[in-house]
Amino acid sequence: MAHMDLGPYVDEIQRQLQSAAEAGGAEARVLAERLIAPLDAAVRLSLLEALSAAAQEITCELVPGSVEVRLRGSDPEFVVTAP
C-alpha cells in the first residue's frame, strides 16, 4: 500500500486563494480567510474523487490486476493488486 498525503495539495490551493484575495483588498482577504476552512473538506473530497477516477482508469488497463483507493484517516492509500 502506498500512502498519499493530500496536505500539500490542499495547502497550495489555500495559498492560491489567499494570493488571489490579496489583489482584491482587505474585504477580499477577510472573505478568503472565512472560506479556507469550509473549502478544506470540499477540496479533499474533490481530490479523492479524482484519485478514485484515476485508479479506475488504471484498473481498466491492468485487467486482471487492479488499483484501489482506500481512505485511512483523512488521506488516501493506494492498493495495487498485480495481474
Steps between C-alpha positions, in 0.01 A plus 500: 500500500619847417386789720437844347496819705243743357620777733749663261239513223233649726756746641594613150135567410465700821814701414363569153168618647679730742721633222201572277324671791800730554420666169144570618589698809412462867140387447607225260772384744246472782263305276781267390594432861138411579482267199821306563365267772177401320688454173750262661248215513366574151851506350594172671181335375563622145857372509380161629243481221769580241733236647220242500422576136869468412523168687201372304661602170827330598310188607343480153852487355628245755223240470513251666701713747352797679567823685280601792487823697429453870456772755715476812421788730470796269756384244473244221700182460546315174471123496643340186412142417733359237352314204 
